[in-house]
Amino acid sequence: MEHSTAWLTTSLIYLAAAVIAVPLARALGLGSIIGYLGAGIAIGPWGLKLVTDAQTILSVAEFGVVLMLFLVGLELEPRRLWALRRPIFGWGTAQVVVSAALMAAVGMAFGVPWQIALAAGLGLSMSSTAIGLAVLNERSALPTNAGQGVLSVSLFQDVSAIPILALLPLLAPQAAQAAGGGWWGAAKVVAVIAALLLGGRLLLRPALRWIAGSKTPEIFTAAALLLVVATAALMQAVGLSMALGAFLAGVLLAESEYRRELETDLEPFKGLLLGLFFIAVGMSIDFAVVLAQPGLIAAIVLGFLVVKAIVVTAIARWMPIPLAERPVFVMLLAQGGEFGFVVFQAAQGAGVIDAATQSLLVAAVAVSMLLTPLALVLADRWLVPRLARQGAPTLGELDEPQHEPVIIAGFGRYGQVVGRVLLANGIQPTVLDYDSEAVEGIRRFGITVFYGDATRLDLLRKAGAAEARVLVVAIDDVEQSLALVDMARAHFPALQIVARARNVQHLYQLRDRGVTLIERETFDSALMSARGVLEALGFERHQARNLTLRFRRHNLEQLAEMAPHFKDESKLIAMAKIGRAQMEQFMTDERQRKGLRATDEGWADVVKGDD
């Protein structure tokens, strides 16, 4: 009973900390990972002391990293993984070997014995797979060149567990006795991986097919968890990274018919356990070690971050990574990683390093993991925009003044439709877009698009805003859209503005600035879908068309009435309720006028959903 109460209390503390810290961190623009780390520090031994057994929680929470790598493996079919062989074994090898060698050399230059310096270099050469992939997923950046680069190097770091763990006993004073066990352990690891690949291909799919045949969803979920846990346990038994085993299992199932169902079943567990892992990392930071030797910890952190950043920057120059993506690539690979904890623990167990040295190195890695998300926030605000401007192409820049009657600011999926309609009718617009890749891609189709930020007054003048008749504001970003409208209103009052609204709030803000020609980007397409639903329910085509057009007219009239009150939320809610009631009454009167009842075909299913 006492154990159950303690578990319930601990769960309450973790969930409450996450619920409070993560939304607060995201509201401050810091990202969810900083929220989790901050929550761990707040409730841990050096915060409120609500939870003290951080290492036990960390060992359980590492399963979140395992699930994440399994799901990443599900996204990589074997042929895609084979296509990544060069960055994995080429750039991954360069990062680990060169970083470890340089850090070992620096340590030896300061008088550290070569065995300790090499063990420390190998552990510090690892990067955090958990933070790296979590940041990439949060930014939807995994498919980018930088994202694929981080994934490739991280995978090699997991693979490098085999030689690293086999090498550590050789560095100990009893290396001669340990050598046989170390290489024998490496042989066992290779045998286990081979057995996993062969057995997985022969047994996994038939077993999942048999389980799915039971038509019991919860058993399939249990089978998915069993697969991941069993693979991780097998890898851990031979001293290998659990995450690597889970990744291989995911790759084996990437081409199976159960891929999507496995992703759906495991995604909630991954997110929860990954958050728990970051909280546990925050709790595990030993501030006693940091406060006892702050200068030494700072020197270690700064030293290995600089060394790894130099190595990774050099690698990024040889890889096809755009200049604007390099800061993320460098920072995610320069930090320390959770596998460093394993390396240092194994090194202490083998007698290569002592407990005090292990505490210093673990604290340095944990501090670097805490600093990385903060550094990324600063880079996003100041460094990345400048690099994006430096790496932008110059061929598409606007050099000569333009004199076309229409200017289109933003040539994405919305602006392109507007531009194509104009071109089809013999009207040549001046098109501005700030996405360098999009500009290059569109120009290949023979459409003239100029690279530049339309919110710059000098560029807008050169685009011919003083002479043009219409400015089409089709920019994705709401704040930039409003800034452009404000500038155009102030400097070119005769310019007619036609604007794209991302949502109703954006529409209200545009109307507040005097813009009247506004279209919501998804409104009409959603109405067409609604019209299709009505036709599928049995309505005549003309009837469905008339009903959706009436709804459109009513909606636009209601928005016009509500626009003056868009800053008063309570007033808006009240008016929206009244408008909905009016629309429902209108439809009821329409049915009565046409002599239709709720039971008539074409109305029955709709009326059921009215309430």
HUQUITA-V208870 format. One record per residue. N is the residue number from 0. PHI is phi in whole degrees, 0 to 359 (none if undefined). Layout:
((N PHI) (N PHI))
This chain:
((0 none) (1 295) (2 297) (3 296) (4 295) (5 296) (6 297) (7 295) (8 295) (9 298) (10 299) (11 299) (12 295) (13 298) (14 294) (15 296) (16 297) (17 294) (18 296) (19 277) (20 285) (21 293) (22 300) (23 295) (24 295) (25 292) (26 295) (27 274) (28 77) (29 261) (30 92) (31 287) (32 296) (33 297) (34 298) (35 296) (36 298) (37 297) (38 298) (39 296) (40 296) (41 295) (42 264) (43 277) (44 299) (45 254) (46 241) (47 277) (48 59) (49 283) (50 227) (51 242) (52 268) (53 290) (54 293) (55 295) (56 295) (57 296) (58 294) (59 286) (60 290) (61 301) (62 295) (63 297) (64 295) (65 299) (66 297) (67 298) (68 293) (69 297) (70 292) (71 296) (72 299) (73 297) (74 276) (75 249) (76 292) (77 308) (78 291) (79 290) (80 296) (81 295) (82 294) (83 268) (84 299) (85 291) (86 296) (87 293) (88 270) (89 272) (90 290) (91 297) (92 298) (93 299) (94 296) (95 291) (96 293) (97 293) (98 298) (99 297) (100 296) (101 294) (102 292) (103 296) (104 296) (105 297) (106 298) (107 294) (108 296) (109 264) (110 88) (111 280) (112 305) (113 297) (114 296) (115 293) (116 297) (117 290) (118 299) (119 294) (120 298) (121 296) (122 292) (123 284) (124 288) (125 287) (126 242) (127 280) (128 296) (129 298) (130 292) (131 301) (132 288) (133 296) (134 296) (135 296) (136 293) (137 296) (138 266) (139 55) (140 252) (141 298) (142 286) (143 288) (144 299) (145 295) (146 298) (147 293) (148 294) (149 299) (150 299) (151 297) (152 293) (153 297) (154 296) (155 295) (156 300) (157 292) (158 296) (159 292) (160 302) (161 298) (162 290) (163 294) (164 293) (165 286) (166 283) (167 305) (168 299) (169 290) (170 275) (171 283) (172 302) (173 266) (174 300) (175 296) (176 284) (177 276) (178 300) (179 300) (180 297) (181 295) (182 286) (183 295) (184 298) (185 295) (186 297) (187 297) (188 299) (189 299) (190 296) (191 294) (192 297) (193 298) (194 296) (195 295) (196 295) (197 288) (198 294) (199 297) (200 290) (201 271) (202 247) (203 298) (204 295) (205 300) (206 294) (207 294) (208 297) (209 293) (210 292) (211 297) (212 293) (213 287) (214 58) (215 237) (216 303) (217 293) (218 288) (219 294) (220 298) (221 298) (222 294) (223 297) (224 295) (225 299) (226 301) (227 293) (228 295) (229 296) (230 296) (231 297) (232 296) (233 297) (234 294) (235 295) (236 296) (237 256) (238 78) (239 253) (240 296) (241 299) (242 296) (243 296) (244 298) (245 295) (246 298) (247 298) (248 298) (249 296) (250 298) (251 298) (252 260) (253 296) (254 258) (255 277) (256 285) (257 259) (258 302) (259 293) (260 293) (261 296) (262 300) (263 296) (264 289) (265 266) (266 305) (267 298) (268 294) (269 299) (270 298) (271 293) (272 289) (273 293) (274 298) (275 298) (276 297) (277 294) (278 298) (279 295) (280 297) (281 299) (282 292) (283 280) (284 293) (285 274) (286 290) (287 296) (288 294) (289 296) (290 287) (291 289) (292 224) (293 297) (294 295) (295 292) (296 299) (297 299) (298 294) (299 296) (300 298) (301 297) (302 297) (303 286) (304 295) (305 293) (306 299) (307 293) (308 296) (309 295) (310 296) (311 292) (312 297) (313 297) (314 295) (315 298) (316 291) (317 268) (318 270) (319 281) (320 250) (321 303) (322 303) (323 290) (324 269) (325 293) (326 304) (327 296) (328 301) (329 292) (330 293) (331 290) (332 263) (333 280) (334 293) (335 282) (336 220) (337 296) (338 290) (339 300) (340 301) (341 294) (342 298) (343 293) (344 295) (345 294) (346 295) (347 292) (348 297) (349 276) (350 84) (351 283) (352 235) (353 267) (354 296) (355 295) (356 295) (357 300) (358 299) (359 298) (360 292) (361 297) (362 298) (363 297) (364 297) (365 298) (366 296) (367 295) (368 294) (369 288) (370 283) (371 301) (372 300) (373 294) (374 296) (375 295) (376 298) (377 295) (378 295) (379 298) (380 275) (381 238) (382 272) (383 300) (384 301) (385 291) (386 294) (387 298) (388 291) (389 292) (390 273) (391 285) (392 292) (393 256) (394 297) (395 263) (396 286) (397 275) (398 256) (399 255) (400 299) (401 253) (402 223) (403 280) (404 284) (405 232) (406 244) (407 249) (408 259) (409 101) (410 237) (411 274) (412 297) (413 275) (414 296) (415 295) (416 296) (417 300) (418 297) (419 293) (420 297) (421 296) (422 297) (423 295) (424 256) (425 77) (426 253) (427 266) (428 272) (429 266) (430 250) (431 240) (432 211) (433 259) (434 264) (435 298) (436 295) (437 295) (438 299) (439 297) (440 295) (441 291) (442 295) (443 293) (444 271) (445 86) (446 261) (447 281) (448 232) (449 260) (450 278) (451 164) (452 270) (453 294) (454 278) (455 277) (456 297) (457 296) (458 290) (459 293) (460 297) (461 294) (462 286) (463 95) (464 297) (465 290) (466 251) (467 294) (468 264) (469 225) (470 245) (471 264) (472 265) (473 241) (474 285) (475 294) (476 287) (477 295) (478 296) (479 293) (480 300) (481 293) (482 296) (483 294) (484 298) (485 300) (486 293) (487 295) (488 297) (489 285) (490 253) (491 225) (492 297) (493 277) (494 282) (495 285) (496 252) (497 244) (498 238) (499 262) (500 252) (501 289) (502 201) (503 294) (504 298) (505 297) (506 300) (507 300) (508 293) (509 292) (510 297) (511 296) (512 265) (513 90) (514 278) (515 249) (516 267) (517 232) (518 230) (519 285) (520 294) (521 247) (522 295) (523 291) (524 294) (525 293) (526 296) (527 296) (528 295) (529 298) (530 298) (531 296) (532 297) (533 299) (534 296) (535 294) (536 275) (537 113) (538 289) (539 293) (540 300) (541 293) (542 293) (543 297) (544 297) (545 295) (546 295) (547 291) (548 294) (549 295) (550 298) (551 298) (552 297) (553 297) (554 297) (555 293) (556 296) (557 295) (558 297) (559 297) (560 290) (561 277) (562 307) (563 296) (564 247) (565 293) (566 271) (567 253) (568 297) (569 298) (570 295) (571 298) (572 297) (573 297) (574 293) (575 296) (576 296) (577 296) (578 297) (579 295) (580 297) (581 296) (582 295) (583 297) (584 293) (585 298) (586 295) (587 297) (588 298) (589 297) (590 296) (591 293) (592 295) (593 272) (594 75) (595 264) (596 249) (597 297) (598 268) (599 291) (600 298) (601 98) (602 245) (603 303) (604 293) (605 290) (606 296) (607 301) (608 269) (609 294) (610 285))
